[in-house]
């Protein structure tokens, strides 16, 4: 394979990724349920969900690690079911688990990855230099990976994933183990890839603040796609400010609020929660209407967690805990 083979034969397509009616099972457990979506070329797209929501399974499918069970996927115009080799040549993948050889130097790790894609000689040296400079690894190329910080190791992982100039970069939980400064560096580089090279970036995350940085977000829950849009558009669907009320009897209070004001009030983690426009105006109204039943009131602007609650009826971390408990119970004899 020569260096042009990697990106030269990628067909033109309307979508970077187009998935239709995906279903996937692990034994009796359904990990993906009739999931369909499309990802635009040149956007940063995040799959957001608690652990057990289906994002890791979807990542493994898109990175060709596991075969399709049911449904269809086209990646950069290639059919995932029949053209996996072509897809592997056209994408870059950075896994959550480290893939670096700790005993090799930075340059050796990058060079061996380039060799796997058939890149060698002057072209490989040119790309090595490019990656070292872009990811601010110049001067560390002869350091063994085992001596690097977590942030620097993540940069080397990115250099490996980008050495063959893919049009699509897949990242699984890219901020894992990074401090705030390293996370900021990572996102600056991802935006540069999008803006200067037109690379489509698709990542998974369980961090709400990280998903906020994406161009669009797909929220997954129990293998289902429950929301898909830009962060601002998703927050706008909540319908107003978030009001959280502490009460000695939250069920009774929620029932009374619904009967009095004809609006939805949910009980979540022992508190009453509702969304209303001009939420500050509701605080006095609620306290006056239900004297003695309200211990505290918290007002906040809509967040992605509010979107998750509105679509699933669960708090984000509560859903993660429930998914982990279910998986543990299923694994028990």
C-alpha positions as CSV (number, residue, x, y, z in Angstrom):
1,X,0.0,0.0,0.0
2,X,1.5,3.4,-0.9
3,X,0.7,6.6,0.9
4,X,-1.9,7.7,-1.6
5,X,-3.9,4.5,-1.1
6,X,-5.1,5.6,2.3
7,X,-7.1,8.6,1.3
8,X,-7.1,8.6,-2.4
9,X,-10.0,6.2,-3.1
10,X,-12.5,7.5,-0.6
11,X,-15.8,8.0,-2.5
12,X,-17.7,11.3,-2.4
13,X,-20.7,11.1,-0.1
14,X,-23.3,13.3,1.5
15,X,-22.6,11.9,5.0
16,X,-19.5,11.1,6.9
17,X,-21.5,8.4,8.7
18,X,-25.0,7.2,7.9
19,X,-26.5,4.5,10.2
20,X,-29.9,3.0,9.8
21,X,-31.9,0.8,12.2
22,X,-29.0,-0.6,14.2
23,X,-29.7,-3.4,16.6
24,X,-27.0,-5.2,18.7
25,X,-27.2,-7.8,21.5
26,X,-24.8,-9.2,24.0
27,X,-26.6,-12.5,24.7
28,X,-30.0,-11.5,26.0
29,X,-29.1,-7.9,26.7
30,X,-29.9,-5.4,23.9
31,X,-27.1,-2.8,23.7
32,X,-28.5,-0.9,20.7
33,X,-32.2,-0.6,19.8
34,X,-33.3,0.5,16.3
35,X,-30.8,3.4,16.2
36,X,-30.6,5.6,13.1
37,X,-28.6,8.9,12.6
38,X,-26.4,10.7,10.1
39,X,-23.2,12.7,10.8
40,X,-22.1,15.6,8.5
41,X,-18.6,15.8,7.1
42,X,-16.4,18.2,8.9
43,X,-18.3,18.4,12.2
44,X,-17.4,17.4,15.8
45,X,-20.1,15.0,16.8
46,X,-20.4,13.6,20.4
47,X,-22.2,10.4,21.5
48,X,-23.2,11.3,25.1
49,X,-24.6,8.8,27.6
50,X,-24.1,7.2,30.9
51,X,-22.1,4.0,31.2
52,X,-24.3,1.2,29.7
53,X,-26.1,3.6,27.4
54,X,-24.8,2.0,24.2
55,X,-22.1,4.5,23.1
56,X,-19.2,2.0,23.5
57,X,-21.0,-0.6,21.4
58,X,-21.7,2.0,18.8
59,X,-18.1,3.0,18.8
60,X,-16.9,-0.6,18.4
61,X,-19.2,-1.0,15.4
62,X,-18.1,2.2,13.7
63,X,-14.4,1.4,14.3
64,X,-15.0,-2.1,12.7
65,X,-14.1,-4.0,15.9
66,X,-17.4,-5.9,15.9
67,X,-19.5,-7.0,13.0
68,X,-23.0,-5.6,12.2
69,X,-25.8,-7.6,13.7
70,X,-28.8,-5.8,12.3
71,X,-29.1,-2.6,10.3
72,X,-26.9,-0.8,7.8
73,X,-24.0,1.7,8.1
74,X,-22.1,3.6,5.5
75,X,-18.8,5.3,6.6
76,X,-17.3,7.8,4.2
77,X,-19.4,6.2,1.5
78,X,-18.2,2.6,2.3
79,X,-20.6,-0.2,3.3
80,X,-19.6,-1.3,6.8
81,X,-20.9,-4.8,6.2
82,X,-18.9,-5.4,3.0
83,X,-16.1,-2.9,2.9
84,X,-14.4,-3.0,6.3
85,X,-10.9,-3.1,5.0
86,X,-11.5,0.1,3.0
87,X,-13.0,1.8,6.0
88,X,-10.0,0.9,8.2
89,X,-7.7,2.6,5.7
90,X,-9.8,5.8,5.7
91,X,-10.4,6.3,9.4
92,X,-8.3,7.1,12.4
93,X,-9.2,5.5,15.8
94,X,-8.1,6.5,19.3
95,X,-9.3,4.0,21.9
96,X,-10.0,4.8,25.6
97,X,-7.5,2.1,26.6
98,X,-3.8,3.0,25.8
99,X,-2.4,1.5,22.7
100,X,1.1,2.8,23.0
101,X,4.2,0.7,23.5
102,X,5.6,2.2,26.7
103,X,9.1,0.9,26.1
104,X,9.4,2.6,22.7
105,X,10.0,6.3,22.1
106,X,7.4,8.8,20.9
107,X,8.9,8.7,17.4
108,X,9.0,4.9,17.3
109,X,5.4,4.6,18.2
110,X,4.3,7.0,15.5
111,X,6.7,5.5,12.9
112,X,5.4,1.9,13.5
113,X,1.8,3.1,13.1
114,X,2.8,4.8,9.8
115,X,4.4,1.5,8.6
116,X,1.1,-0.3,9.3
117,X,-0.5,2.0,6.7
118,X,2.2,1.5,4.2
119,X,3.8,4.9,4.7
120,X,7.6,4.9,4.6
121,X,10.7,6.9,3.6
122,X,10.6,10.6,3.1
123,X,6.8,10.8,3.2
124,X,6.8,9.1,6.6
125,X,9.5,11.4,8.0
126,X,7.5,14.4,6.7
127,X,4.4,13.2,8.5
128,X,6.2,12.4,11.7
129,X,7.6,15.9,11.8
130,X,4.1,17.3,11.0
131,X,2.5,15.3,13.9
132,X,5.2,16.2,16.4
133,X,4.8,19.9,15.6
134,X,1.0,20.0,15.5
135,X,0.7,18.1,18.8
136,X,3.5,20.0,20.5
137,X,5.6,16.9,20.9
138,X,8.7,18.3,19.2
139,X,11.6,17.9,21.6
140,X,10.1,14.8,23.2
141,X,10.3,12.5,20.1
142,X,13.2,10.5,21.6
143,X,11.6,10.1,25.1
144,X,10.2,6.7,26.0
145,X,6.4,6.8,26.4
146,X,6.6,5.4,29.9
147,X,8.3,8.7,31.0
148,X,5.5,10.9,29.7
149,X,2.5,12.4,31.5
150,X,-1.0,11.3,30.8
151,X,-1.7,14.4,28.6
152,X,1.5,13.8,26.5
153,X,0.6,10.2,26.0
154,X,-2.8,11.2,24.8
155,X,-1.1,13.4,22.2
156,X,1.0,10.5,21.0
157,X,-2.2,8.5,20.7
158,X,-3.7,11.3,18.5
159,X,-0.5,11.4,16.4
160,X,-0.8,7.7,15.7
161,X,-4.5,8.1,14.8
162,X,-3.7,10.9,12.4
163,X,-0.4,9.8,10.8
164,X,-2.2,8.5,7.7
165,X,-4.3,11.7,7.2
166,X,-7.8,10.1,7.7
167,X,-10.9,12.1,6.9
168,X,-12.7,10.7,9.9
169,X,-11.3,10.4,13.5
170,X,-13.1,8.3,16.1
171,X,-12.2,8.9,19.7
172,X,-13.5,6.8,22.6
173,X,-13.7,8.9,25.9
174,X,-10.8,11.1,24.8
175,X,-10.5,13.0,28.0
176,X,-10.0,10.0,30.2
177,X,-7.2,10.6,32.6
178,X,-6.4,14.1,31.4
179,X,-6.1,17.1,33.7
180,X,-8.1,20.4,32.7
181,X,-5.1,21.8,30.9
182,X,-4.6,18.7,28.8
183,X,-8.3,18.6,28.0
184,X,-8.1,22.2,26.8
185,X,-5.1,21.3,24.6
186,X,-7.0,18.3,23.2
187,X,-10.0,20.3,22.2
188,X,-7.9,23.0,20.6
189,X,-6.3,20.4,18.4
190,X,-9.7,18.8,17.5
191,X,-11.0,22.2,16.4
192,X,-7.9,22.8,14.4
193,X,-8.4,19.5,12.6
194,X,-12.0,20.4,11.8
195,X,-11.4,23.9,10.7
196,X,-8.1,23.6,8.8
197,X,-8.3,20.0,7.4
198,X,-12.0,19.4,7.3
199,X,-11.6,16.2,9.4
200,X,-14.9,14.8,10.8
201,X,-14.5,14.0,14.5
202,X,-16.8,11.6,16.3
203,X,-16.3,10.9,20.0
204,X,-18.0,9.2,22.9
205,X,-18.2,10.8,26.3
206,X,-20.0,10.5,29.6
207,X,-18.9,14.0,30.6
208,X,-21.7,16.6,30.1
209,X,-19.3,19.5,30.0
210,X,-17.3,17.8,27.2
211,X,-20.3,17.1,25.1
212,X,-21.2,20.8,25.3
213,X,-18.1,21.5,23.1
214,X,-19.3,19.4,20.2
215,X,-21.1,20.8,17.1
216,X,-23.9,18.3,17.6
217,X,-24.8,15.7,20.3
218,X,-26.6,12.4,20.2
219,X,-27.8,11.4,23.6
220,X,-28.1,7.6,24.2
221,X,-30.0,5.9,26.9
222,X,-30.4,2.1,27.2
223,X,-29.3,1.7,23.6
224,X,-31.8,4.2,22.3
225,X,-31.3,7.5,20.6
226,X,-33.3,9.9,22.8
227,X,-32.1,13.3,21.5
228,X,-30.0,14.7,18.6
229,X,-29.2,18.3,17.9
230,X,-26.8,21.1,18.7
231,X,-26.2,21.7,22.4
232,X,-28.1,25.0,22.4
233,X,-31.0,23.6,20.5
234,X,-31.2,20.6,22.9
235,X,-31.2,23.0,25.9
236,X,-34.0,25.0,24.3
237,X,-36.3,22.0,24.1
238,X,-36.5,21.9,27.9
239,X,-39.0,24.7,27.8
240,X,-37.7,27.0,30.6
241,X,-35.7,27.3,33.7
242,X,-35.1,24.3,35.9
243,X,-36.8,24.6,39.4
244,X,-35.8,22.0,42.1
245,X,-37.8,22.0,45.3
246,X,-36.9,20.3,48.6
247,X,-39.9,19.1,50.5
248,X,-40.7,16.7,53.4
249,X,-43.3,15.0,51.2
250,X,-42.2,15.5,47.6
251,X,-44.8,13.1,46.1
252,X,-47.6,15.0,47.8
253,X,-46.2,18.3,46.7
254,X,-45.7,17.2,43.1
255,X,-49.3,16.1,42.9
256,X,-50.5,19.4,44.4
257,X,-48.4,21.5,42.0
258,X,-49.8,19.6,39.0
259,X,-53.4,19.9,40.2
260,X,-53.0,23.7,41.0
261,X,-50.9,24.9,38.1
262,X,-51.7,22.3,35.5
263,X,-48.0,21.7,34.7
264,X,-45.8,18.6,35.0
265,X,-43.8,18.1,38.2
266,X,-41.5,15.2,38.7
267,X,-40.0,13.6,41.8
268,X,-36.3,12.9,41.3
269,X,-34.0,11.8,44.0
270,X,-36.3,13.0,46.7
271,X,-36.9,16.5,45.2
272,X,-39.7,17.9,43.1
273,X,-38.5,19.2,39.7
274,X,-40.3,21.2,37.1
275,X,-39.4,23.4,34.1
276,X,-41.0,26.8,33.6
277,X,-40.2,30.0,31.6
278,X,-39.3,33.0,33.8
279,X,-38.6,30.5,36.6
280,X,-37.8,33.3,39.1
281,X,-41.4,34.4,38.9
282,X,-42.6,30.9,40.0
283,X,-40.6,30.8,43.2
284,X,-42.9,33.2,45.1
285,X,-46.0,31.7,43.6
286,X,-45.0,28.2,44.7
287,X,-44.0,29.2,48.2
288,X,-47.3,31.2,48.7
289,X,-49.4,28.3,47.3
290,X,-47.9,25.6,49.5
291,X,-46.8,27.0,52.9
292,X,-45.0,24.6,55.1
293,X,-44.5,22.1,52.2
294,X,-41.4,23.7,50.7
295,X,-38.0,23.6,52.5
296,X,-35.8,24.9,49.7
297,X,-35.9,26.1,46.1
298,X,-33.1,26.0,43.5
299,X,-33.3,27.8,40.2
300,X,-31.1,27.1,37.2
301,X,-30.8,27.5,33.4
302,X,-31.4,24.4,31.3
303,X,-28.5,22.0,31.0
304,X,-27.8,18.9,29.0
305,X,-28.7,16.9,32.2
306,X,-32.1,18.6,32.1
307,X,-32.5,17.5,28.5
308,X,-31.6,13.9,29.6
309,X,-34.2,14.1,32.4
310,X,-36.9,15.4,30.1
311,X,-36.3,12.6,27.6
312,X,-35.8,9.7,30.0
313,X,-37.3,10.5,33.4
314,X,-33.9,9.8,35.0
315,X,-31.0,11.9,36.2
316,X,-27.9,11.3,34.2
317,X,-25.8,9.7,36.9
318,X,-28.8,7.8,38.3
319,X,-29.2,6.2,34.9
320,X,-25.5,5.3,34.9
321,X,-25.8,3.7,38.4
322,X,-28.9,1.7,37.4
323,X,-27.2,0.5,34.2
324,X,-24.2,-0.7,36.2
325,X,-26.5,-2.5,38.7
326,X,-28.4,-4.2,35.9
327,X,-25.2,-5.4,34.2
328,X,-23.9,-6.7,37.5
329,X,-27.1,-8.6,38.2
330,X,-27.1,-10.1,34.8
331,X,-23.5,-11.2,35.1
332,X,-24.2,-12.9,38.5
333,X,-24.9,-16.7,38.4
